[in-house]
């Protein structure tokens, strides 16, 4: 019995020493909520009211492993494996073991170079996407609210990506990204014209109180030899300023030839074209109130069919909302939002005006 105890102690000691040397961390977020939605898709005909449980309304539920090894002289090798999960039913996100991120990086005095699957650079979710500060709401709470993802185009996660982040110079940071094939499960050959590829760049400024960004990305749509497809692109800008009594956020984007499905909730309406062009804007603020934070936002989108789509369609969206976040500790807080909005889809002069209301109350715990 004593020998078995000594062996067990030796194994635990070895694992502890290995974990310490590699600096491996288990982390995650559990976010669960109750959601009420009232959606009128066709000007009063067919309104549906739905109450359901949702995972990841504010921030996506996840667990992950990340770690690094310090190689000396400012050099470090690390990794991030991040799995999206649904805490309402226990399933994996998108049927992948590590759908949110699976990357390895080398960090030195010259910057950080990452390889693998990660968020698109014009995004808000994992290590590459750094534009969540353009909205006090971030990109959470799903459709039918004024969050960032409901009025701008985000290219989602990308496979086979190369990502570079420069050191900060006078509070400025340059980030570059290229995906040789955005989705490995899709047809096409990696880094060939017959697969969807992605490239983007951002320049951010961060002085603490003031943050700003300007960014550009381009989606190279897969095509066969002889075709000349119209690639999608976006130009994004904005920032935030912390006044102390209030933090004010502004986000703006022009988009062209982007898939309507990259703007959350837009493609759910009939007659919205597959690709759109136009612009979106969101103005939001956060206020410290009663030990928590009150948030308010107003967002607008004005679009139409892209030139590659043979249609005569205009799409507009106006949506606003308020919310409150209350922390019980550094790792646990509750949140609630109320939001309302109306879209307008006009096809050759005929208009459809879907409207919607949404209420969410939830709890989020980080570990």
C-alpha positions as CSV (number, residue, x, y, z in Angstrom):
1,X,0.0,0.0,0.0
2,X,2.9,2.3,0.9
3,X,4.6,1.6,-2.5
4,X,1.4,2.5,-4.4
5,X,1.1,5.7,-2.4
6,X,4.7,6.6,-3.3
7,X,4.1,5.9,-7.0
8,X,0.9,8.0,-7.0
9,X,2.7,10.8,-5.2
10,X,5.5,10.6,-7.8
11,X,3.1,10.8,-10.7
12,X,1.3,13.8,-9.2
13,X,4.6,15.5,-8.6
14,X,5.7,15.0,-12.1
15,X,2.4,16.3,-13.6
16,X,2.6,19.3,-11.3
17,X,6.2,20.1,-12.3
18,X,5.3,19.6,-16.0
19,X,2.3,21.9,-15.8
20,X,4.4,24.5,-14.0
21,X,7.1,24.4,-16.6
22,X,4.6,24.6,-19.5
23,X,2.3,27.1,-17.7
24,X,-0.8,25.2,-18.8
25,X,-4.2,26.7,-17.8
26,X,-7.7,25.3,-17.9
27,X,-10.2,28.1,-18.4
28,X,-13.7,28.8,-19.6
29,X,-17.0,30.6,-19.5
30,X,-20.4,29.2,-18.6
31,X,-23.2,31.5,-19.8
32,X,-26.9,30.5,-19.6
33,X,-30.1,32.6,-19.8
34,X,-33.8,32.7,-20.4
35,X,-34.9,34.5,-23.6
36,X,-38.2,35.9,-24.7
37,X,-38.6,36.9,-28.4
38,X,-41.6,38.3,-30.2
39,X,-41.1,38.4,-34.0
40,X,-43.5,39.8,-36.6
41,X,-42.1,38.7,-39.9
42,X,-44.7,40.1,-42.2
43,X,-46.4,43.3,-41.0
44,X,-48.7,41.8,-38.5
45,X,-49.2,38.4,-40.1
46,X,-47.6,35.5,-38.4
47,X,-46.2,37.1,-35.2
48,X,-44.5,34.4,-33.0
49,X,-43.8,34.6,-29.3
50,X,-41.1,32.3,-28.0
51,X,-39.6,31.6,-24.6
52,X,-36.5,29.4,-24.4
53,X,-33.3,28.7,-22.7
54,X,-30.1,29.9,-24.4
55,X,-26.4,29.2,-24.0
56,X,-23.9,32.0,-24.6
57,X,-26.2,35.0,-25.1
58,X,-23.7,37.5,-23.6
59,X,-20.5,35.6,-24.2
60,X,-20.2,32.2,-25.8
61,X,-20.0,29.3,-23.4
62,X,-16.6,27.6,-23.7
63,X,-13.8,25.7,-22.1
64,X,-10.2,25.6,-23.2
65,X,-6.6,24.8,-22.6
66,X,-3.9,27.4,-23.1
67,X,-0.2,27.5,-22.2
68,X,3.2,28.6,-23.1
69,X,6.9,27.8,-22.6
70,X,9.4,30.6,-22.0
71,X,12.4,30.0,-24.2
72,X,14.4,33.0,-22.9
73,X,15.6,36.2,-24.5
74,X,12.0,37.4,-24.9
75,X,10.9,34.3,-26.9
76,X,7.8,32.3,-26.0
77,X,5.9,29.4,-27.7
78,X,2.3,28.9,-26.7
79,X,-1.0,27.4,-27.8
80,X,-4.7,27.9,-27.3
81,X,-7.3,25.2,-27.7
82,X,-10.8,26.6,-27.2
83,X,-14.0,24.5,-27.4
84,X,-17.4,26.1,-27.9
85,X,-20.1,24.4,-25.9
86,X,-23.8,24.8,-25.3
87,X,-24.7,24.7,-21.7
88,X,-28.4,24.3,-22.4
89,X,-28.0,20.9,-23.9
90,X,-24.3,19.9,-23.4
91,X,-23.4,19.7,-27.1
92,X,-20.3,20.9,-28.9
93,X,-20.3,24.1,-31.0
94,X,-20.5,23.3,-34.8
95,X,-19.7,19.7,-34.2
96,X,-16.0,20.5,-33.8
97,X,-13.8,19.6,-30.7
98,X,-12.2,23.1,-30.8
99,X,-14.5,25.2,-32.9
100,X,-13.5,28.6,-31.4
101,X,-9.7,28.3,-31.6
102,X,-7.0,25.8,-32.2
103,X,-3.7,27.7,-32.7
104,X,0.0,27.7,-31.8
105,X,2.1,30.9,-31.6
106,X,5.6,32.2,-31.4
107,X,6.0,35.5,-29.5
108,X,9.2,37.5,-29.5
109,X,10.4,41.1,-29.3
110,X,9.3,41.4,-32.9
111,X,5.6,40.5,-32.3
112,X,3.4,37.4,-32.2
113,X,2.9,34.9,-35.1
114,X,0.0,32.5,-34.8
115,X,-1.0,29.5,-37.0
116,X,-4.3,27.5,-37.0
117,X,-8.0,28.1,-36.6
118,X,-9.1,31.4,-35.0
119,X,-11.5,34.3,-35.2
120,X,-11.4,36.5,-38.3
121,X,-9.5,39.7,-37.8
122,X,-12.7,41.8,-38.2
123,X,-14.3,40.0,-35.3
124,X,-14.7,40.0,-31.6
125,X,-14.5,36.4,-30.4
126,X,-11.0,35.0,-29.9
127,X,-7.3,35.9,-30.2
128,X,-7.3,37.5,-33.6
129,X,-10.6,39.6,-33.5
130,X,-10.0,42.7,-31.4
131,X,-12.9,45.1,-32.2
132,X,-15.4,44.3,-29.5
133,X,-14.7,47.7,-27.9
134,X,-16.6,49.3,-30.8
135,X,-19.8,48.6,-28.8
136,X,-20.7,48.5,-25.1
137,X,-22.8,45.5,-26.1
138,X,-19.9,43.7,-27.9
139,X,-21.4,41.2,-30.4
140,X,-23.5,39.2,-27.9
141,X,-27.2,38.5,-27.2
142,X,-28.0,36.9,-30.5
143,X,-30.3,38.5,-33.2
144,X,-32.9,41.2,-32.6
145,X,-30.8,43.6,-30.6
146,X,-28.4,46.5,-31.3
147,X,-25.1,44.6,-30.8
148,X,-22.2,45.1,-33.2
149,X,-22.7,41.8,-35.2
150,X,-26.3,42.8,-36.1
151,X,-25.2,45.8,-38.2
152,X,-21.8,44.9,-39.5
153,X,-20.4,42.0,-41.5
154,X,-18.1,39.6,-39.6
155,X,-16.4,36.7,-41.5
156,X,-16.7,34.3,-38.6
157,X,-14.0,31.8,-37.6
158,X,-11.3,30.9,-40.2
159,X,-9.3,27.7,-40.7
160,X,-5.7,27.5,-42.0
161,X,-5.0,31.0,-40.8
162,X,-1.7,32.9,-40.4
163,X,-1.9,35.8,-38.0
164,X,0.7,38.4,-37.0
165,X,0.4,41.0,-34.2
166,X,3.1,43.6,-34.0
167,X,4.6,45.0,-30.7
168,X,2.9,48.2,-29.6
169,X,4.6,51.4,-30.9
170,X,3.4,54.6,-29.2
171,X,0.1,52.8,-28.3
172,X,-0.4,51.6,-31.9
173,X,-0.6,47.9,-32.9
174,X,-0.7,46.4,-36.4
175,X,-2.4,43.1,-37.0
176,X,-2.4,41.1,-40.2
177,X,-4.2,37.8,-41.2
178,X,-4.5,35.5,-44.1
179,X,-6.5,32.3,-44.3
180,X,-5.5,29.8,-47.1
181,X,-9.0,28.2,-46.9
182,X,-11.6,29.6,-44.6
183,X,-13.5,26.3,-44.0
184,X,-11.6,23.0,-44.3
185,X,-14.8,21.1,-44.6
186,X,-15.9,23.0,-47.8
187,X,-15.0,22.1,-51.3
188,X,-11.8,23.4,-52.9
189,X,-8.1,23.1,-52.5
190,X,-6.2,25.0,-49.8
191,X,-4.6,28.3,-51.1
192,X,-6.1,27.8,-54.6
193,X,-8.6,30.0,-56.4
194,X,-11.3,27.3,-56.1
195,X,-11.6,27.7,-52.3
196,X,-12.8,30.7,-50.2
197,X,-9.8,32.6,-48.8
198,X,-9.6,35.5,-46.5
199,X,-7.2,38.4,-45.7
200,X,-7.4,41.4,-43.4
201,X,-5.5,44.1,-41.5
202,X,-6.2,46.3,-38.6
203,X,-4.4,49.2,-36.9
204,X,-5.5,49.8,-33.3
205,X,-4.7,52.5,-30.8
206,X,-5.0,52.0,-27.1
207,X,-4.0,54.6,-24.5
208,X,-6.2,53.2,-21.7
209,X,-9.0,55.7,-21.8
210,X,-9.1,56.0,-25.6
211,X,-9.2,53.1,-28.0
212,X,-9.6,53.2,-31.7
213,X,-9.3,51.0,-34.8
214,X,-9.4,51.1,-38.6
215,X,-9.5,47.8,-40.5
216,X,-10.0,46.3,-43.9
217,X,-10.7,42.7,-44.8
218,X,-11.4,40.8,-48.1
219,X,-13.1,37.5,-48.8
220,X,-11.8,35.8,-52.0
221,X,-14.7,33.7,-53.1
222,X,-13.8,30.3,-54.6
223,X,-14.3,30.0,-58.3
224,X,-13.4,27.8,-61.3
225,X,-10.9,28.8,-64.0
226,X,-12.2,31.5,-66.3
227,X,-14.6,33.0,-63.7
228,X,-14.1,36.5,-62.3
229,X,-16.1,36.6,-59.1
230,X,-16.7,39.9,-57.2
231,X,-14.8,39.5,-53.9
232,X,-16.4,40.7,-50.7
233,X,-14.7,43.4,-48.6
234,X,-15.4,45.6,-45.6
235,X,-13.9,48.8,-44.2
236,X,-14.4,49.2,-40.4
237,X,-13.6,52.1,-38.1
238,X,-14.5,53.5,-34.7
239,X,-13.5,53.6,-31.0
240,X,-14.4,54.2,-27.4
241,X,-13.5,56.8,-24.8
242,X,-13.8,56.3,-21.0
243,X,-15.0,59.5,-19.4
244,X,-15.1,57.9,-16.0
245,X,-18.8,58.5,-15.4
246,X,-19.5,56.9,-18.8
247,X,-17.7,55.0,-21.6
248,X,-18.9,56.0,-25.1
249,X,-18.5,53.7,-28.1
250,X,-18.9,54.2,-31.9
251,X,-18.6,51.6,-34.6
252,X,-18.9,52.1,-38.4
253,X,-18.5,49.8,-41.4
254,X,-18.9,50.0,-45.1
255,X,-19.4,46.5,-46.7
256,X,-19.7,45.4,-50.4
257,X,-20.3,42.0,-51.9
258,X,-20.6,40.3,-48.5
259,X,-22.9,37.4,-47.8
260,X,-26.1,38.5,-46.1
261,X,-25.5,35.6,-43.7
262,X,-22.4,37.4,-42.2
263,X,-24.7,40.1,-40.7
264,X,-26.6,38.4,-37.9
265,X,-30.4,37.8,-38.6
266,X,-30.4,39.6,-42.0
267,X,-30.8,36.5,-44.1
268,X,-33.8,35.2,-42.1
269,X,-36.2,37.5,-44.0
270,X,-37.6,36.5,-47.4
271,X,-36.3,38.3,-50.4
272,X,-33.0,39.5,-48.8
273,X,-30.4,38.9,-51.5
274,X,-27.5,36.4,-51.0
275,X,-24.9,39.2,-51.2
276,X,-25.4,42.9,-50.1
277,X,-23.6,46.2,-50.0
278,X,-24.1,49.2,-47.7
279,X,-23.1,50.5,-44.3
280,X,-23.8,50.0,-40.7
281,X,-23.3,52.1,-37.5
282,X,-23.7,51.6,-33.8
283,X,-23.6,54.1,-31.0
284,X,-23.6,52.8,-27.4
285,X,-22.6,53.8,-23.9
286,X,-22.0,52.2,-20.5
287,X,-22.7,53.9,-17.1
288,X,-21.7,52.7,-13.6
289,X,-25.0,52.4,-11.7
290,X,-25.6,50.8,-8.2
291,X,-22.5,48.7,-8.3
292,X,-23.1,47.4,-11.8
293,X,-23.2,48.8,-15.3
294,X,-26.1,50.1,-17.3
295,X,-25.7,49.9,-21.1
296,X,-27.7,51.5,-23.9
297,X,-27.2,51.2,-27.7
298,X,-28.8,52.4,-31.0
299,X,-27.8,50.7,-34.3
300,X,-28.6,51.3,-37.9
301,X,-28.0,49.5,-41.2
302,X,-28.7,50.7,-44.7
303,X,-28.0,48.2,-47.5
304,X,-29.0,46.9,-50.9
305,X,-28.3,44.0,-53.3
306,X,-24.7,43.8,-54.3
307,X,-23.8,44.5,-57.9
308,X,-23.3,40.8,-58.6
309,X,-26.9,40.0,-57.6
310,X,-29.5,40.7,-60.3
311,X,-32.2,42.3,-58.1
312,X,-33.7,45.6,-57.0
313,X,-33.7,45.3,-53.2
314,X,-33.2,47.7,-50.4
315,X,-32.7,46.6,-46.8
316,X,-32.8,48.8,-43.7
317,X,-32.5,48.1,-40.0
318,X,-33.1,50.3,-36.9
319,X,-32.7,48.6,-33.5
320,X,-32.1,49.9,-29.9
321,X,-31.9,48.5,-26.4
322,X,-30.9,48.9,-22.8
323,X,-29.3,46.4,-20.4
324,X,-27.8,46.0,-17.0
325,X,-24.8,43.9,-15.8
326,X,-24.3,43.2,-12.1
327,X,-21.2,41.5,-10.8
328,X,-21.4,39.2,-7.7
329,X,-17.6,38.7,-7.8
330,X,-14.7,39.0,-10.3
331,X,-15.9,35.8,-12.0
332,X,-19.7,35.8,-11.8
333,X,-22.3,38.3,-12.8
334,X,-25.9,38.5,-13.9
335,X,-27.2,40.4,-16.9
336,X,-30.5,41.5,-18.5
337,X,-31.5,43.3,-21.7
338,X,-34.5,44.7,-23.4
339,X,-34.4,45.4,-27.1
340,X,-36.7,46.4,-29.9
341,X,-36.3,47.0,-33.6
342,X,-37.6,47.1,-37.1
343,X,-36.2,46.0,-40.5
344,X,-37.4,47.0,-43.9
345,X,-37.0,44.9,-47.0
346,X,-38.1,46.7,-50.2
347,X,-38.2,44.7,-53.5
348,X,-39.1,46.7,-56.6
349,X,-41.2,49.2,-54.5
350,X,-43.0,46.6,-52.4
351,X,-42.1,46.8,-48.7
352,X,-42.1,44.3,-45.9
353,X,-41.4,45.6,-42.4
354,X,-40.5,42.9,-39.9
355,X,-40.4,44.1,-36.3
356,X,-39.2,42.4,-33.1
357,X,-38.9,42.6,-29.3
358,X,-36.5,40.7,-27.1
359,X,-35.9,40.3,-23.4
360,X,-33.0,38.3,-21.8
361,X,-32.0,37.5,-18.3
362,X,-28.9,35.4,-17.6
363,X,-25.9,34.5,-15.5
364,X,-22.3,34.2,-16.5
365,X,-19.4,32.5,-14.7
366,X,-15.7,32.5,-15.7
367,X,-13.1,30.0,-14.5
